[in-house]
Amino acid sequence: MRVLVLLALAALAACGRDQAAEARSTATVEPPAAAIEAAPERWFISAANPYAAEAGASILRKGGSAVDAAIATQTVLGLVEPQSSGLGGGAFMLHYDPATQTLETYNGRETAPAAATADRFLMDDGDPMAFYDAVVGGLSVGVPGAVRMLELAHQDHGALDWADLFEPAIRLSENGFEVSPRLNGLLARIPKLNQLPAAADYFYDPDGAPRPVGYVLKNPAYVQTLKTIAAGGADAFYTGDIAAAIVEAVTSAPNPGDMTLEDLAGYEAVKLDPICSFYRAYQVCSMAPPSSGGVTVLQMLALMGTFDIAGAGAHSVEALHILFEASRLAYADRDQYLADNSMLAGAGGLSSEEVIGGLLNPAYLAARAQLIDGASAAVDVTPGDPSAYDVDASAGKWRNLSADASPEPPSTSHFVIVDGEGRVVSMTTTVEFAFGSHLMSGGMVLNNQLTDFSFLPERDGVPIANAVAPGKRPRSSMSPVIVFDAEGAFWSALGSPGGPAIIGYVVKTLVAMIDWDMSAQAAINLPNAVYPRGEPLLEENAFDAQIIAGLAARGHQVTQRALNSGVHAVRMAPDGSFDGGADPRREGVWLTGEVEAIED
């Protein structure tokens, strides 16, 4: 699949690039055949839980592909980190194969049931539901996409048998895993989880107390689900007993939903063209809509690229000010225009290609960058009008949209994998809110992904791009990234959980590695500073008073609070070794090793 490279940004970049790199900006990514061969037969994985990282590593040691390891990792994450992701949710995956010099992206985002309507989250008086009221129960559950997406990727890039990839999760579900402090703490803080019978029986003791730290938690229902999928493939998830149990859980729950067996049977994972652009000498690639993350990350980098961020210094007042102003401009466009745009084109709306091309148009971004004053924050930031910079664009389409109204709480998980052949996976995966809809079926937490849609379908008669519609995929902030260096060789892969702040976490880490020449771990450890929606946020107890005062002098009244990113990353060191990182704000680890010789 060709890479949809829409943005060279030569006029915006602060440093030059050679003609070969410039040519790649309008064609396919063409890294040399020797990409990553500096570390032959070595593998790498960074994931959000030690059990999951070890599951993926066990597959990589056997010579499994990056996709093989991703399947083992995801099935274990769904067991040990059920608050964040699982087979009852969805995911986006980037995959790079140096042998064929091909970058592909897989869209496993959930879909709304066929019966869904735009007023799904409106009360009788026309006001939107309170977020948590909408989350709990069946109304919020989208048709899960992770299993079908993983099967599609395995068909393209699997090396080991599908059934073998489920063995680590099956063993761990049968034997049990120790409840971690993070899982225990979340069980204590989520107020309604123990009011749902399946979740209460599994996560809490008979007195209603969360399973304590160190408690060995077994999941026999998940064992059966895993064995069924291992034997029957994704079809065994989307039809038959598993599908019937999901529909029963959704339609019989409090706040019932309207998912049907036909919705599950008809679900399709799809491959999308990646979107890529240059930041400095590096080509950054990510997901197209329904991810809003890819476009917004690239927009922010383009806007920051007009300033000397390296010269300003790591987390200086000057650099943070530019980061905040770029965030405000990019998020304003995101809230107005980005959604599952493929569902809107047929109704006279903007197609994905029009949205991506307009928002990443170099002329448009150059004009937006001119709005950034290096000395003071803008009083007001509004969405731009990309049609003014493209004679072929329809101004009416761009102007006939209103700002989104979706709550977007932080959750999710991310992992990166490089296998012994140099194939790379960067995958972000989610059930949306902590423990999703709080419903369980077959030992799995079911997502509440439909609350990522706008609760309001329109504002003053002007439609919202991210409104609910049958079969539509809700907008996501997930931003898995793969980066290539000036010669076109694989250089880095990363991503993060964190709701709308995902975009800022990814940008911070990229800027720290590229502009401030930090290692992957140092870039991840750098205190978080994000401006996701409405207010600038600094990680609490991480910035001194001088920085805060300097930002205030530029017009930023910051809020300090916990910003629990979960960035996992790998970067290729100059000697060809893996420079790995795992976010210390959660419980992830990274592992590397050699492929074991397998005797015949």
Summary of the structure (lengths in Angstrom):
residues: 600
radius of gyration: 22.6
end to end distance: 35.1
largest distance: 69.3
contacts: 2324
relative contact order: 0.19
helix: 37%
strand: 18%
